[in-house]
Amino acid sequence: MPGQSVGVVQAQHLHFAQPLTLRSGATLPAYDLAVETYGVLNAAKSNAILVCHALSGHHHVAGHYADQPQNVGWWDNIVGPGRPLDTDRFFIVGVNNLGGCHGSTGPTTLNPATGKPWGADFPIVAVSDWVETQARLADRFGIDAWAAVMGGSLGGMQALRWTISHPARVRNALIIASAPKLTAQNIAFNDVARQAILTDPDFHGGHYYEHGARPVRGLRLARMLGHITYLSDDQMGEKFGRELRHDRFTFDYDVQFEVESYLRYQGDKFAGYFDANTYLLMTKALDYFDPARLDDGDLVRAIGRSDPKTGFFVASFSTDWRFSPARSREIVAALLANGRQVSYAEIDLNFGHDSFLMEDAHYHALVGAFLGNITL
């Protein structure tokens, strides 16, 4: 891949003592955020880019840990010297969202009121809540305005929310493989995934930590379902087709097709490290996201709160049927109706929704060109 990796990185854990009132009405008395940074913040503090993660993401965006060289950041291919998110020029910030399970305060951390893990008692969070914690994080670094806020999928929703909630604090927004709100079909997929977890006998009402159990079966099924929706039909056909693991049918319910083996592997892998309560929270945040809701569904009016000087880059992918190009074009149309500066790319890649994570020269060149034109 072009450019270089950022190499060895180290996470920070930052404590915020100021209470946070969430959109749900619940209040967290304090919280921690797990954060990683790459590059150097310039003297003017004008070169910072916030990278927002998607449903199963976290703060480890790029590089690797000294004691875990195989643990490479989830968007490593786009961050580093000479890469689109050029760390010779920008200061990149990745954060594990509130409610996550990779170091930030969430269901697996201790509730100070009980001394036990929060579990199901951790309040449901919204995208707007994450943006508020990210604004406080910017304050901690002394960053008045991000050079850019960027993300794919649920991360793109955060970037869009930033431009509406804190318009003066984001100079550019990169909204990739995202949507202004979920379709009914997407909400339905999320509910089936949640039901797989909620009905697992090892769920114990979300307090499975106290029972020494984990709802592995439910989380595994949720991930298998989600993974199907992240891939394109063509990609699955090219990768697996109807290939059998053996040369004949065995006439039982064991794994027979290669695609079945792949999905079970992905489900097992995910269930081995992710927290089920966090999965529930993240999918609910997706469902609730709708910045135009308080404007009677008028996305043009909602986006009208963005700063006229903010630049936008919106990208979609031809084979992404979960967040289709049509959804990105809704965002573009609302931006244009408000006279905003927007660049739109509809990129032909065969990886479905996961395309935004892939290394592709054309895609990366478009991101790099947009970021290269930012004045610091």
Secondary structure, 3 states (H helix, E strand, C coil): CCCCCCCECCCEEEEECCCEECCCCCEECCEEEEEEEECCCCCCCCCEEEEECCCCCCCCCCCEECCEEEEECCCHHHECCCCCECCCCCEEEEECCCCCCCCCCCCCCECCCCCCECHHHCCCCCHHHHHHHHHHHHHHHCCCCECEEEEECHHHHHHHHHHHHCHHHECEEEEECCCCCCCHHHHHHHHHHHHHHHCCCCCHHHCHHHHCCCCHHHHHHHHHHHHHHHCCHHHHHHHCCCCECCCCCCCCCCCCEHHHHHHHHHHHHHHCCCCHHHHHHHHHHHHHCCCCHHHCCCHHHHHCCCCCCCEEEEEEECCCCCCCHHHHHHHHHHHHHCCCEEEEEEECCCCHHHHHHCCCHHHHHHHHHHHHCCCC
